[in-house]
Amino acid sequence: MDIVELSSDIKLYLQERVSNPFWTPFIMSWLIWNHRFVVVLISDRPVQEKFSIIDTSLYPASEFWSLFWGKALLFPLATSLSITLLLPFVLRWLYLAHGAHQNANKAVQNKIEGETPLTEKDRTELLLKLHKQESEYKEKIIDLTKERDDLNGMIETLTNNGKESSEEEQEDEDKEVSSYDDFFDPIKNLKPEDKEVCLKLLGTLARSSNNLMHINTAARENNLTLQQATFFTEVLVDGKLVNLGNEYISLKPKGRKYLYDKELL
């Protein structure tokens, strides 16, 4: 066995002894009962003087065996056993006392904050109430889902009907455009300046996205007041050149053909 293995074995042996629940209290108790002996032993006095102090003061010859065995073994042993056996009960009592104080502090804090801890009965009632509300919500979701499906069906039906109506209206528009009289001018009776405003308004609609524009935008782009824009729009509506709905002006196919005929497009 080399020195490294011997050192490791000694270290392991000391660790086992120190971690033992008996030896650590015994060593501490022995040092307490024999602290004078330790102080003399580690002092810088000459060796002979240390022996003299030990023999005359610490362990006199007349009381050597009683003092030595008492302080060296019996008293430290009794103290370490007391610590080893009683310490767990003391620590347990301290933990219980600390927990009781924490619970008391929590109760005071809850009282101050207006909170009351739930009892088991209150907790059960709350859970039942939550389950009941969850069931009601599920039933409402089922009803709303059914209602949504019904509305989607109605919307689909109305959409199909609207498509049919739009197709019929488009056919009427096409017929109206095809039967358009080149010699009929719906704004020919207006004053020249008013006629020019109507043509500018038609051109603005033709250049807009989807031939659609809000009446306020049309007024602003043509330097008109809202009243003027409304008046000229009504003139164009009467001439069946534009449509007006929800304050939006839209150019009709007849109005676009009118602009082509006037070579304005």
C-alpha positions as CSV (number, residue, x, y, z in Angstrom):
1,M,0.0,0.0,0.0
2,D,1.5,3.3,-1.1
3,I,1.3,6.7,0.6
4,V,-1.6,7.9,-1.6
5,E,-3.8,4.9,-0.8
6,L,-3.0,5.2,2.9
7,S,-3.9,8.9,2.8
8,S,-7.2,8.1,1.1
9,D,-8.0,5.5,3.6
10,I,-7.2,7.8,6.5
11,K,-9.3,10.6,5.0
12,L,-12.3,8.2,4.4
13,Y,-12.0,6.9,8.0
14,L,-12.0,10.4,9.4
15,Q,-15.0,11.4,7.2
16,E,-17.0,8.4,8.5
17,R,-16.1,9.3,12.1
18,V,-17.0,13.0,11.7
19,S,-20.2,12.2,9.9
20,N,-21.3,9.8,12.6
21,P,-24.1,11.2,14.7
22,F,-22.4,10.2,18.0
23,W,-18.7,11.1,17.5
24,T,-19.2,14.7,16.5
25,P,-21.2,15.6,19.7
26,F,-18.7,13.5,21.8
27,I,-15.7,15.4,20.4
28,M,-17.4,18.7,21.0
29,S,-18.4,17.7,24.5
30,W,-14.9,16.5,25.3
31,L,-13.4,19.8,24.1
32,I,-15.8,21.7,26.3
33,W,-15.1,19.7,29.4
34,N,-11.3,19.7,28.9
35,H,-10.8,23.1,27.4
36,R,-8.2,24.0,30.0
37,F,-6.2,21.0,29.2
38,V,-6.3,21.9,25.5
39,V,-5.3,25.5,26.2
40,V,-2.3,24.4,28.3
41,L,-1.4,21.8,25.7
42,I,-1.3,24.3,22.8
43,S,0.3,27.1,24.8
44,D,3.9,28.2,24.1
45,R,5.1,27.2,27.6
46,P,8.0,24.8,28.1
47,V,7.0,21.1,28.1
48,Q,8.0,20.6,31.7
49,E,5.9,23.6,32.8
50,K,2.9,22.2,30.9
51,F,3.3,18.9,32.7
52,S,3.6,20.6,36.0
53,I,0.4,22.6,35.4
54,I,-1.5,19.5,34.4
55,D,-0.3,17.5,37.4
56,T,-0.8,20.2,40.0
57,S,-3.8,22.3,38.7
58,L,-5.8,20.3,36.2
59,Y,-5.4,16.7,37.5
60,P,-3.9,16.7,41.0
61,A,-2.6,13.3,42.1
62,S,-5.1,13.0,44.9
63,E,-8.1,13.4,42.5
64,F,-6.5,12.2,39.3
65,W,-8.6,9.1,38.6
66,S,-11.9,10.8,39.4
67,L,-11.2,13.9,37.5
68,F,-9.5,12.2,34.6
69,W,-12.2,9.6,34.0
70,G,-14.9,12.0,34.7
71,K,-13.8,14.7,32.3
72,A,-12.1,12.4,29.9
73,L,-15.0,10.0,29.4
74,L,-18.1,10.1,31.7
75,F,-19.0,13.8,31.4
76,P,-18.4,14.1,27.6
77,L,-20.2,10.8,27.1
78,A,-23.2,11.9,29.1
79,T,-23.3,15.2,27.3
80,S,-23.0,13.8,23.8
81,L,-25.7,11.2,24.5
82,S,-28.0,13.9,25.8
83,I,-27.4,16.0,22.7
84,T,-27.7,13.0,20.3
85,L,-31.0,11.7,21.9
86,L,-32.7,15.0,22.8
87,L,-31.7,17.1,19.8
88,P,-34.1,15.5,17.3
89,F,-37.0,16.2,19.8
90,V,-35.9,19.8,20.3
91,L,-35.5,20.3,16.5
92,R,-39.0,18.8,15.9
93,W,-40.5,21.1,18.5
94,L,-38.7,24.1,16.9
95,Y,-40.0,23.1,13.4
96,L,-43.6,22.8,14.8
97,A,-43.4,26.1,16.6
98,H,-42.0,27.8,13.5
99,G,-44.8,26.3,11.3
100,A,-47.4,27.4,13.8
101,H,-46.1,30.9,13.7
102,Q,-46.0,30.9,9.9
103,N,-49.7,29.8,9.8
104,A,-50.6,32.4,12.3
105,N,-48.9,35.1,10.3
106,K,-50.6,33.9,7.1
107,A,-54.0,34.0,8.8
108,V,-53.3,37.6,10.0
109,Q,-52.2,38.5,6.4
110,N,-55.3,37.0,4.9
111,K,-57.5,38.9,7.4
112,I,-55.7,42.2,6.6
113,E,-56.1,41.6,2.8
114,G,-59.7,40.6,3.2
115,E,-59.0,37.0,2.1
116,T,-60.5,34.0,3.8
117,P,-59.0,30.6,3.1
118,L,-61.5,28.2,1.6
119,T,-62.8,25.3,3.7
120,E,-63.2,21.9,2.2
121,K,-67.0,22.4,2.0
122,D,-66.5,25.8,0.2
123,R,-64.0,24.2,-2.1
124,T,-66.5,21.4,-3.0
125,E,-69.3,23.8,-3.6
126,L,-67.1,26.0,-5.8
127,L,-66.0,23.0,-7.9
128,L,-69.7,21.9,-8.3
129,K,-70.6,25.4,-9.4
130,L,-67.7,25.5,-11.9
131,H,-68.8,22.1,-13.4
132,K,-72.3,23.4,-13.7
133,Q,-71.2,26.6,-15.4
134,E,-69.0,24.6,-17.7
135,S,-72.0,22.4,-18.7
136,E,-74.1,25.5,-19.4
137,Y,-71.3,27.0,-21.5
138,K,-71.0,23.8,-23.6
139,E,-74.8,23.8,-24.2
140,K,-74.6,27.5,-25.2
141,I,-71.7,26.7,-27.6
142,I,-73.8,23.9,-29.2
143,D,-76.8,26.2,-29.6
144,L,-74.7,29.0,-31.0
145,T,-73.0,26.6,-33.4
146,K,-76.4,25.4,-34.6
147,E,-77.5,29.0,-35.0
148,R,-74.3,29.9,-36.9
149,D,-74.9,27.0,-39.3
150,D,-78.5,28.1,-39.9
151,L,-77.3,31.7,-40.6
152,N,-74.6,30.4,-42.9
153,G,-77.4,28.5,-44.8
154,M,-79.5,31.6,-45.0
155,I,-76.6,33.7,-46.2
156,E,-75.8,31.1,-48.9
157,T,-79.4,31.2,-50.0
158,L,-79.5,35.0,-50.1
159,T,-76.2,35.0,-51.9
160,N,-77.5,32.7,-54.6
161,N,-80.6,34.8,-54.9
162,G,-78.5,37.9,-55.0
163,K,-76.4,36.5,-57.8
164,E,-79.5,35.7,-59.8
165,S,-80.8,39.2,-59.3
166,S,-77.5,40.7,-60.2
167,E,-77.4,38.7,-63.4
168,E,-80.9,39.9,-64.3
169,E,-79.9,43.5,-63.5
170,Q,-76.8,43.1,-65.6
171,E,-78.9,41.8,-68.5
172,D,-81.2,44.8,-68.1
173,E,-78.2,47.1,-68.1
174,D,-76.8,45.4,-71.3
175,K,-80.2,45.8,-73.0
176,E,-80.3,49.4,-71.9
177,V,-76.8,50.1,-73.2
178,S,-77.5,48.3,-76.4
179,S,-80.6,50.3,-77.0
180,Y,-78.8,53.6,-76.1
181,D,-79.7,56.4,-78.5
182,D,-76.6,58.1,-79.7
183,F,-78.6,61.2,-80.4
184,F,-80.0,61.3,-76.8
185,D,-77.9,63.5,-74.4
186,P,-79.3,63.2,-70.8
187,I,-77.4,66.4,-69.8
188,K,-77.9,68.4,-73.0
189,N,-80.3,70.8,-71.4
190,L,-77.9,71.9,-68.7
191,K,-75.9,75.1,-68.9
192,P,-72.5,74.7,-70.5
193,E,-70.7,75.3,-67.2
194,D,-72.9,72.7,-65.4
195,K,-72.5,70.3,-68.3
196,E,-68.8,70.6,-68.0
197,V,-69.0,69.8,-64.2
198,C,-71.1,66.7,-65.0
199,L,-68.5,65.5,-67.5
200,K,-65.7,66.1,-65.1
201,L,-67.6,64.1,-62.4
202,L,-68.1,61.3,-64.9
203,G,-64.5,61.3,-65.8
204,T,-63.4,61.2,-62.2
205,L,-65.6,58.1,-61.6
206,A,-64.2,56.4,-64.8
207,R,-60.7,56.8,-63.5
208,S,-61.4,55.7,-60.0
209,S,-61.0,52.1,-58.7
210,N,-63.9,49.9,-59.7
211,N,-65.6,53.1,-61.0
212,L,-66.7,53.7,-57.4
213,M,-66.2,56.8,-55.2
214,H,-67.6,58.4,-52.1
215,I,-69.5,61.6,-52.7
216,N,-67.2,63.5,-50.4
217,T,-64.1,62.3,-52.3
218,A,-65.8,63.2,-55.6
219,A,-66.6,66.7,-54.3
220,R,-63.0,67.3,-53.1
221,E,-61.4,66.1,-56.4
222,N,-63.6,68.3,-58.5
223,N,-63.4,71.4,-56.2
224,L,-67.1,71.2,-55.4
225,T,-69.0,71.7,-52.2
226,L,-70.9,68.7,-50.9
227,Q,-74.2,70.4,-51.9
228,Q,-72.9,70.9,-55.4
229,A,-71.6,67.4,-55.7
230,T,-75.0,66.1,-54.5
231,F,-76.9,68.2,-57.0
232,F,-74.8,67.1,-60.0
233,T,-74.9,63.5,-58.9
234,E,-78.7,63.6,-58.8
235,V,-78.7,65.0,-62.3
236,L,-76.5,62.1,-63.5
237,V,-78.7,59.6,-61.6
238,D,-81.8,61.0,-63.4
239,G,-79.9,60.6,-66.7
240,K,-79.2,57.0,-65.7
241,L,-75.5,57.5,-66.1
242,V,-74.6,56.8,-62.4
243,N,-76.0,55.1,-59.3
244,L,-76.0,56.6,-55.8
245,G,-76.3,54.5,-52.7
246,N,-75.0,54.9,-49.1
247,E,-73.2,58.1,-50.2
248,Y,-71.2,56.2,-52.9
249,I,-71.4,57.0,-56.6
250,S,-70.8,54.3,-59.1
251,L,-70.5,54.7,-62.9
252,K,-73.1,52.7,-64.9
253,P,-72.3,51.0,-68.2
254,K,-74.5,53.7,-69.9
255,G,-72.3,56.4,-68.3
256,R,-69.1,54.8,-69.6
257,K,-70.6,54.5,-73.1
258,Y,-71.6,58.1,-72.9
259,L,-68.0,59.1,-72.2
260,Y,-66.8,56.9,-75.1
261,D,-69.3,58.6,-77.4
262,K,-68.0,62.0,-76.2
263,E,-64.5,60.7,-76.8
264,L,-63.6,61.5,-73.2
265,L,-62.3,57.9,-72.6
